[in-house]
Amino acid sequence: MIDATGERSCTVVVRDGVVAELRADDDAADADDDTVLDATGCVVAPGFVDLHAHLREPGHEEAETVETGSRAAALGGYTAVVAMPNTDPAQDHRGVVDLVRGLGRRAGLCEVLPAGCITVGRAGTALAPYAELVDAGVRIFTDDGTGVQDPLLMRRAMEYSLGLDMVLAQHCEVARLTTGAVMHEGRCCSELGLPGWPALAEELMVHRDIELARLTGARIHLLHLSTARSVELVRRAKDDGLAVSAEAAPHHFSLTEEELRGYDAVFKVNPPLRTVADVEAIRAGLADGTIDAIATDHAPHPAEAKERPLDDAPPGMLGLETALGVALAHLDMALSDIVGALSWRPAAIAGVADRHGGPIVAGAPANLTVFDPAEEWQVRPAAMASRSRNTPYVGRPLRGRVRHTILHGDVVVMEGVAQR
């Protein structure tokens, strides 16, 4: 068993939605135990928490629904996911937030935590009603997919956030530098004759928002970092004691710009896949804690959208079912540190540490994942729970697979099969 307090060997007993007791590992199950889940050779850990998932509903159900996305999350070991607000209508008022949360409860596969918008309609012109949304249970606010371009508006957002229990999460992209861009700006895009997306477009906004946070004292979270310079800027901000956190997506520590040489739009993502040096910097940032969390940026798209020409296809990749396998296959980190980046560290940022990611002790909520860290496997798109199939990991060996997921004491995944 691995949690934030360390590692030990034991049997976990769950009753009435909570951890009832921890037994010595060699104790046999009681005769009155209803269900015994075999965890031989596995790790029992607090359920994973994803800070960054696009569940698409309402408005884009052809790509994903809250139910199908929740099922993918449960199969990936997640007991909570933050649902991004770029829905239609956007999650900029209580009605849509309550709808998304209610759909998650109805699915009953993981806790769905709707994010709120920083600006109304994610249009970047007027601030969303923060107090109303915080009262509705929203913790994370972002215009993800569109960074807040106006620095004065972002300063005002930070100032308003100070009196509320909320975190502003920024999509770091200066849009004027990325117009028409398809992939990372560098040697590879020049050889392919494709418009390039400069690393500076991310780094300028990372720098801007760190300095605005320094000025205002606000807490900020930086989404899907992808460049070496971004990692270094966050590292320095943390050294200065600023309330800055950051995440990285699995594809940014496992894939490079070279994947685009086949002009396959499944590898088109925002921000784009970068260089080998950037990938190594993201890995180093996760290893030393500069980057707090692994977040999937799960972005489903229907097949017909990804089959369009590269410059016209939408960016995004699936991530919920493969994040653990990618992390264990590509990160040279202690297993407990990888679990922390998937579980208790994002849980703290999302404000759900009272029920997800906490130590596995008697009386704690039974939101757990059980995974085999040694199992090697490959993705079969047709077998995935997501309504879409745009995964970049077909034919690539992954290591580590979820066997069971427990939500509020109920087994929602057993032996790798969703129970709902």
Buried (B, 14 or more C-beta within 10 A) or exposed (E): BBBBEEEEEBBBBBEEBBBBEBBEEEEEEEEEEEEEBEBEEBBBBBBBBBBBBBBBBBEBBBBBBBBBBBBBBBBBBBBBBBBBBBBEEBBBBBEBBBBBBEBBEEBBBBBBBBBBBBBBBBEBEEBBBBEBBBEBBBBBBBBBBBBBBEEEBBBBBBBBBEEBEBBBBBBBBBEEBBEEBBBBBBEBBEEBEBBBBBBBBBBBBBBBBBBBBBEBEBBBBBBBBBBBBBBBBBBBBBEEEBBBBBBBBBBBBBBBBEBBEEBBBBBBBBBBBBBEEBBEBBBBBBBEEBBBBBBBBBBBBBEEBBEEEBBEBBBBBBBBBBBBBBBBBBBEBEBBBBBBBBBBBBBBBBBBBEBBBBEBEEEBBBBBBBBBBEBEBEBEBEEBBBBBBBBBBEEBEBBBBBBBBBBBBBBBBBEBEBBB
